[in-house]
Amino acid sequence: MSRIARFLTSMIFIRFMTILVSISIFVITLESVAFIGDILALNPSPVQALLRYALFRSPAVLAVFLPMSMLLALLLTITELTYRNEMTAIFAAGISPLRIIIMLLPLAVFVGGFHFILLDRLIPAVTPTLKIWGIGDYAKNKVNVDSKDPIWIRSGADIMRVSKVSQDGKQLEDVIIFRRSDDGRLKEQIYADSATQEDGRWRLQKVVVYYNGTQVPNRLDSLIYDGKMQAAGANRSSDPEDMTLGELDSFIVNQGYGLRPVYVYQTNWHKRLTAFVISLLMIMLCVPMAARFRRGGGLGYLFVVGVALGFLFFISDGISTTMGELGIVAPWLAAWAPILIFTTIGLSFVARTERA
């Protein structure tokens, strides 16, 4: 059985890598042609500029097409083995679809771990540079990377505007706090040259307080502000998809630092963990179909059904994630519902083949 496991794993892995690398090269080549002027401006050497852009774009492209590549690799392998009646021989040897899935678990773990590393380590590492370059889809975010852009933080009814934040998020410069009532009416404005976080509170320096009405402004050397505001520091320009799990944890604990609703970061936190199991899900959907077409008939139908199931999962996964980021459903449900639904479908396929 170990020989069959190695045989199947090697076939799927070779096709998986071939499809993934080919699609990624094709996509990056198209991007390079479309944005050739901006790319060549990165380096006096055209070759170095193109290679550097391809290197920095590779993690995101690989992560996007990895699940699809796994699906296609599985379908191609099953179709080829079924056409040569090798799947029939495997089933005749007493190896059920469930045992084949178990054989492929090491491959699923490896691909899932690689997918997670792409999403949680490599993409967050290269995204800041891509945003600075401002090429293609990153052009719209280029201005957000500039440290001169103001930062808006919200806590309850109060809103804070900050011009500059230290790397650890505990030192602020050029601070304006708009204190509002529960119904949104402005009560007072607090201007401060700087602010320092001490024991969960902000100590404002060189303060001027303007009140709503005709009251004379109040000037103070320092003032303690008790609002539960936390600055995002160097990560304020990051999108949730471009953060590590640790950074997402920080944004969740601090209620999104007032930049976005906390459920946006919670949804992406749960979504990050699903990278470990998507490859296994593709295996669970594809392998049982081999038993249905073990005689070699209807291979085109097998391939079409497999692709349809895969794309239905990707579409439902995208819709569910969007609903979580909009706060329509619970973050954990938005991330895991498609996985649970299609896992149930895969298990039903396995149960049917086991009874047969």
BELVEN-V252548 format. One record per residue. N is the residue number from 1. RES is the residue in one letter. SS is DSSP state (h for helix, s for strand, l for the rest). PHI is phi as a letter, one per 20 degrees, with the letter a starting at -180 (NA if undefined). NEAR is the number of other ideal C-beta (glycine too) atoms within 10 Angstrom. Layout:
n=N res=RES ss=SS phi=PHI near=NEAR
n=N res=RES ss=SS phi=PHI near=NEAR
This chain:
n=1 res=M ss=l phi=NA near=13
n=2 res=S ss=h phi=f near=7
n=3 res=R ss=h phi=f near=7
n=4 res=I ss=h phi=f near=16
n=5 res=A ss=h phi=f near=18
n=6 res=R ss=h phi=f near=12
n=7 res=F ss=h phi=f near=14
n=8 res=L ss=h phi=f near=23
n=9 res=T ss=h phi=f near=18
n=10 res=S ss=h phi=f near=12
n=11 res=M ss=h phi=f near=18
n=12 res=I ss=h phi=f near=22
n=13 res=F ss=h phi=f near=17
n=14 res=I ss=h phi=f near=12
n=15 res=R ss=h phi=f near=19
n=16 res=F ss=h phi=f near=23
n=17 res=M ss=h phi=f near=13
n=18 res=T ss=h phi=f near=14
n=19 res=I ss=h phi=f near=19
n=20 res=L ss=h phi=f near=22
n=21 res=V ss=h phi=f near=14
n=22 res=S ss=h phi=f near=12
n=23 res=I ss=h phi=f near=18
n=24 res=S ss=h phi=f near=22
n=25 res=I ss=h phi=f near=13
n=26 res=F ss=h phi=f near=12
n=27 res=V ss=h phi=f near=17
n=28 res=I ss=h phi=f near=19
n=29 res=T ss=h phi=f near=12
n=30 res=L ss=h phi=f near=10
n=31 res=E ss=h phi=f near=18
n=32 res=S ss=h phi=f near=18
n=33 res=V ss=h phi=f near=9
n=34 res=A ss=h phi=f near=12
n=35 res=F ss=l phi=d near=17
n=36 res=I ss=h phi=g near=14
n=37 res=G ss=h phi=f near=8
n=38 res=D ss=h phi=f near=15
n=39 res=I ss=h phi=f near=22
n=40 res=L ss=h phi=f near=15
n=41 res=A ss=l phi=f near=12
n=42 res=L ss=l phi=f near=17
n=43 res=N ss=l phi=b near=14
n=44 res=P ss=l phi=g near=8
n=45 res=S ss=l phi=e near=11
n=46 res=P ss=h phi=g near=12
n=47 res=V ss=h phi=f near=8
n=48 res=Q ss=h phi=f near=11
n=49 res=A ss=h phi=f near=18
n=50 res=L ss=h phi=f near=18
n=51 res=L ss=h phi=f near=12
n=52 res=R ss=h phi=f near=16
n=53 res=Y ss=h phi=f near=24
n=54 res=A ss=h phi=f near=17
n=55 res=L ss=h phi=f near=11
n=56 res=F ss=h phi=f near=18
n=57 res=R ss=h phi=e near=21
n=58 res=S ss=h phi=g near=19
n=59 res=P ss=h phi=g near=21
n=60 res=A ss=h phi=f near=23
n=61 res=V ss=h phi=f near=19
n=62 res=L ss=h phi=f near=22
n=63 res=A ss=h phi=f near=21
n=64 res=V ss=h phi=f near=14
n=65 res=F ss=h phi=e near=19
n=66 res=L ss=h phi=f near=24
n=67 res=P ss=h phi=f near=21
n=68 res=M ss=h phi=f near=17
n=69 res=S ss=h phi=f near=24
n=70 res=M ss=h phi=f near=29
n=71 res=L ss=h phi=f near=26
n=72 res=L ss=h phi=f near=23
n=73 res=A ss=h phi=f near=24
n=74 res=L ss=h phi=f near=27
n=75 res=L ss=h phi=f near=25
n=76 res=L ss=h phi=f near=18
n=77 res=T ss=h phi=f near=23
n=78 res=I ss=h phi=f near=24
n=79 res=T ss=h phi=f near=20
n=80 res=E ss=h phi=f near=14
n=81 res=L ss=h phi=f near=20
n=82 res=T ss=h phi=f near=23
n=83 res=Y ss=h phi=f near=12
n=84 res=R ss=l phi=e near=11
n=85 res=N ss=l phi=m near=13
n=86 res=E ss=h phi=f near=15
n=87 res=M ss=h phi=f near=26
n=88 res=T ss=h phi=f near=17
n=89 res=A ss=h phi=f near=13
n=90 res=I ss=h phi=f near=21
n=91 res=F ss=h phi=f near=16
n=92 res=A ss=h phi=f near=10
n=93 res=A ss=l phi=f near=9
n=94 res=G ss=l phi=n near=8
n=95 res=I ss=l phi=e near=18
n=96 res=S ss=l phi=e near=17
n=97 res=P ss=h phi=g near=27
n=98 res=L ss=h phi=f near=16
n=99 res=R ss=h phi=f near=16
n=100 res=I ss=h phi=f near=23
n=101 res=I ss=h phi=f near=18
n=102 res=I ss=h phi=f near=14
n=103 res=M ss=h phi=f near=20
n=104 res=L ss=l phi=e near=24
n=105 res=L ss=h phi=g near=13
n=106 res=P ss=h phi=g near=12
n=107 res=L ss=h phi=f near=22
n=108 res=A ss=h phi=f near=22
n=109 res=V ss=h phi=f near=14
n=110 res=F ss=h phi=f near=13
n=111 res=V ss=h phi=f near=28
n=112 res=G ss=h phi=f near=20
n=113 res=G ss=h phi=f near=13
n=114 res=F ss=h phi=f near=17
n=115 res=H ss=h phi=f near=22
n=116 res=F ss=h phi=f near=17
n=117 res=I ss=h phi=f near=14
n=118 res=L ss=h phi=g near=19
n=119 res=L ss=h phi=f near=26
n=120 res=D ss=h phi=d near=20
n=121 res=R ss=h phi=c near=13
n=122 res=L ss=h phi=f near=17
n=123 res=I ss=h phi=f near=20
n=124 res=P ss=h phi=f near=19
n=125 res=A ss=h phi=f near=13
n=126 res=V ss=h phi=e near=17
n=127 res=T ss=h phi=f near=22
n=128 res=P ss=h phi=g near=15
n=129 res=T ss=h phi=f near=13
n=130 res=L ss=h phi=f near=22
n=131 res=K ss=h phi=f near=23
n=132 res=I ss=h phi=f near=13
n=133 res=W ss=h phi=f near=20
n=134 res=G ss=l phi=m near=15
n=135 res=I ss=l phi=d near=22
n=136 res=G ss=h phi=m near=16
n=137 res=D ss=h phi=f near=12
n=138 res=Y ss=h phi=e near=17
n=139 res=A ss=h phi=f near=13
n=140 res=K ss=h phi=f near=10
n=141 res=N ss=h phi=e near=17
n=142 res=K ss=h phi=f near=15
n=143 res=V ss=h phi=f near=12
n=144 res=N ss=h phi=f near=12
n=145 res=V ss=h phi=e near=19
n=146 res=D ss=l phi=f near=10
n=147 res=S ss=l phi=f near=11
n=148 res=K ss=l phi=e near=7
n=149 res=D ss=l phi=f near=13
n=150 res=P ss=l phi=f near=10
n=151 res=I ss=s phi=d near=22
n=152 res=W ss=s phi=d near=15
n=153 res=I ss=s phi=c near=24
n=154 res=R ss=s phi=c near=17
n=155 res=S ss=s phi=b near=17
n=156 res=G ss=l phi=m near=12
n=157 res=A ss=l phi=e near=16
n=158 res=D ss=s phi=e near=18
n=159 res=I ss=s phi=c near=18
n=160 res=M ss=s phi=d near=24
n=161 res=R ss=s phi=d near=15
n=162 res=V ss=s phi=c near=22
n=163 res=S ss=s phi=e near=14
n=164 res=K ss=s phi=b near=16
n=165 res=V ss=s phi=c near=22
n=166 res=S ss=l phi=f near=14
n=167 res=Q ss=l phi=f near=9
n=168 res=D ss=l phi=e near=10
n=169 res=G ss=l phi=m near=19
n=170 res=K ss=l phi=d near=15
n=171 res=Q ss=s phi=c near=15
n=172 res=L ss=s phi=c near=26
n=173 res=E ss=s phi=c near=14
n=174 res=D ss=s phi=l near=14
n=175 res=V ss=s phi=d near=24
n=176 res=I ss=s phi=c near=16
n=177 res=I ss=s phi=d near=26
n=178 res=F ss=s phi=e near=16
n=179 res=R ss=s phi=e near=19
n=180 res=R ss=s phi=c near=16
n=181 res=S ss=l phi=f near=10
n=182 res=D ss=l phi=f near=7
n=183 res=D ss=l phi=e near=6
n=184 res=G ss=l phi=n near=7
n=185 res=R ss=l phi=e near=9
n=186 res=L ss=s phi=f near=14
n=187 res=K ss=s phi=e near=13
n=188 res=E ss=s phi=a near=16
n=189 res=Q ss=s phi=c near=16
n=190 res=I ss=s phi=d near=22
n=191 res=Y ss=s phi=d near=17
n=192 res=A ss=s phi=b near=25
n=193 res=D ss=s phi=f near=13
n=194 res=S ss=s phi=b near=18
n=195 res=A ss=s phi=b near=28
n=196 res=T ss=s phi=c near=14
n=197 res=Q ss=s phi=e near=17
n=198 res=E ss=s phi=c near=10
n=199 res=D ss=l phi=l near=6
n=200 res=G ss=l phi=n near=8
n=201 res=R ss=s phi=d near=15
n=202 res=W ss=s phi=d near=24
n=203 res=R ss=s phi=e near=16
n=204 res=L ss=s phi=e near=24
n=205 res=Q ss=s phi=d near=16
n=206 res=K ss=s phi=l near=13
n=207 res=V ss=s phi=d near=21
n=208 res=V ss=s phi=c near=15
n=209 res=V ss=s phi=d near=18
n=210 res=Y ss=s phi=d near=15
n=211 res=Y ss=s phi=d near=14
n=212 res=N ss=l phi=f near=13
n=213 res=G ss=l phi=p near=7
n=214 res=T ss=l phi=e near=5
n=215 res=Q ss=l phi=f near=10
n=216 res=V ss=l phi=f near=7
n=217 res=P ss=l phi=g near=11
n=218 res=N ss=s phi=d near=13
n=219 res=R ss=s phi=d near=10
n=220 res=L ss=s phi=c near=13
n=221 res=D ss=s phi=f near=8
n=222 res=S ss=s phi=b near=13
n=223 res=L ss=s phi=b near=18
n=224 res=I ss=s phi=e near=10
n=225 res=Y ss=s phi=d near=19
n=226 res=D ss=l phi=e near=8
n=227 res=G ss=l phi=f near=18
n=228 res=K ss=l phi=e near=13
n=229 res=M ss=l phi=d near=24
n=230 res=Q ss=l phi=c near=21
n=231 res=A ss=l phi=e near=27
n=232 res=A ss=l phi=e near=21
n=233 res=G ss=h phi=m near=17
n=234 res=A ss=h phi=f near=15
n=235 res=N ss=h phi=e near=21
n=236 res=R ss=l phi=f near=21
n=237 res=S ss=l phi=e near=20
n=238 res=S ss=l phi=e near=22
n=239 res=D ss=l phi=e near=13
n=240 res=P ss=h phi=g near=19
n=241 res=E ss=h phi=f near=16
n=242 res=D ss=h phi=d near=21
n=243 res=M ss=l phi=d near=23
n=244 res=T ss=l phi=e near=17
n=245 res=L ss=h phi=f near=16
n=246 res=G ss=h phi=f near=9
n=247 res=E ss=h phi=f near=19
n=248 res=L ss=h phi=f near=24
n=249 res=D ss=h phi=g near=13
n=250 res=S ss=h phi=f near=18
n=251 res=F ss=h phi=f near=25
n=252 res=I ss=h phi=f near=17
n=253 res=V ss=h phi=f near=12
n=254 res=N ss=l phi=e near=20
n=255 res=Q ss=h phi=l near=17
n=256 res=G ss=h phi=m near=20
n=257 res=Y ss=h phi=l near=25
n=258 res=G ss=h phi=m near=23
n=259 res=L ss=l phi=e near=20
n=260 res=R ss=l phi=b near=15
n=261 res=P ss=l phi=f near=14
n=262 res=V ss=h phi=f near=17
n=263 res=Y ss=h phi=f near=19
n=264 res=V ss=h phi=f near=21
n=265 res=Y ss=h phi=f near=25
n=266 res=Q ss=h phi=f near=23
n=267 res=T ss=h phi=f near=28
n=268 res=N ss=h phi=f near=25
n=269 res=W ss=h phi=f near=20
n=270 res=H ss=h phi=f near=18
n=271 res=K ss=h phi=f near=23
n=272 res=R ss=h phi=f near=20
n=273 res=L ss=h phi=f near=16
n=274 res=T ss=h phi=f near=19
n=275 res=A ss=h phi=g near=21
n=276 res=F ss=h phi=f near=15
n=277 res=V ss=l phi=d near=17
n=278 res=I ss=h phi=f near=22
n=279 res=S ss=h phi=f near=26
n=280 res=L ss=h phi=f near=21
n=281 res=L ss=h phi=f near=24
n=282 res=M ss=h phi=f near=29
n=283 res=I ss=h phi=f near=24
n=284 res=M ss=h phi=f near=22
n=285 res=L ss=h phi=e near=23
n=286 res=C ss=h phi=e near=28
n=287 res=V ss=h phi=f near=26
n=288 res=P ss=h phi=f near=25
n=289 res=M ss=h phi=f near=23
n=290 res=A ss=h phi=f near=24
n=291 res=A ss=h phi=f near=20
n=292 res=R ss=h phi=f near=18
n=293 res=F ss=l phi=d near=21
n=294 res=R ss=l phi=f near=19
n=295 res=R ss=l phi=e near=10
n=296 res=G ss=l phi=n near=14
n=297 res=G ss=l phi=e near=11
n=298 res=G ss=l phi=m near=13
n=299 res=L ss=h phi=f near=15
n=300 res=G ss=h phi=f near=10
n=301 res=Y ss=h phi=f near=12
n=302 res=L ss=h phi=g near=19
n=303 res=F ss=h phi=f near=17
n=304 res=V ss=h phi=f near=12
n=305 res=V ss=h phi=f near=17
n=306 res=G ss=h phi=f near=22
n=307 res=V ss=h phi=f near=14
n=308 res=A ss=h phi=f near=10
n=309 res=L ss=h phi=f near=19
n=310 res=G ss=h phi=f near=22
n=311 res=F ss=h phi=f near=12
n=312 res=L ss=h phi=f near=14
n=313 res=F ss=h phi=f near=21
n=314 res=F ss=h phi=f near=14
n=315 res=I ss=h phi=f near=11
n=316 res=S ss=h phi=f near=14
n=317 res=D ss=h phi=f near=21
n=318 res=G ss=h phi=f near=11
n=319 res=I ss=h phi=f near=13
n=320 res=S ss=h phi=f near=22
n=321 res=T ss=h phi=f near=21
n=322 res=T ss=h phi=f near=12
n=323 res=M ss=h phi=f near=17
n=324 res=G ss=h phi=f near=25
n=325 res=E ss=h phi=f near=21
n=326 res=L ss=l phi=e near=13
n=327 res=G ss=l phi=n near=15
n=328 res=I ss=l phi=f near=12
n=329 res=V ss=l phi=c near=16
n=330 res=A ss=l phi=f near=16
n=331 res=P ss=h phi=g near=23
n=332 res=W ss=h phi=f near=15
n=333 res=L ss=h phi=f near=15
n=334 res=A ss=h phi=f near=26
n=335 res=A ss=h phi=f near=23
n=336 res=W ss=h phi=d near=19
n=337 res=A ss=h phi=g near=19
n=338 res=P ss=h phi=f near=22
n=339 res=I ss=h phi=f near=18
n=340 res=L ss=h phi=f near=11
n=341 res=I ss=h phi=f near=15
n=342 res=F ss=h phi=f near=21
n=343 res=T ss=h phi=f near=16
n=344 res=T ss=h phi=f near=10
n=345 res=I ss=h phi=f near=17
n=346 res=G ss=h phi=f near=21
n=347 res=L ss=h phi=f near=13
n=348 res=S ss=h phi=f near=11
n=349 res=F ss=h phi=f near=20
n=350 res=V ss=h phi=f near=20
n=351 res=A ss=h phi=f near=13
n=352 res=R ss=h phi=f near=13
n=353 res=T ss=h phi=f near=19
n=354 res=E ss=h phi=f near=13
n=355 res=R ss=h phi=f near=6
n=356 res=A ss=l phi=f near=10
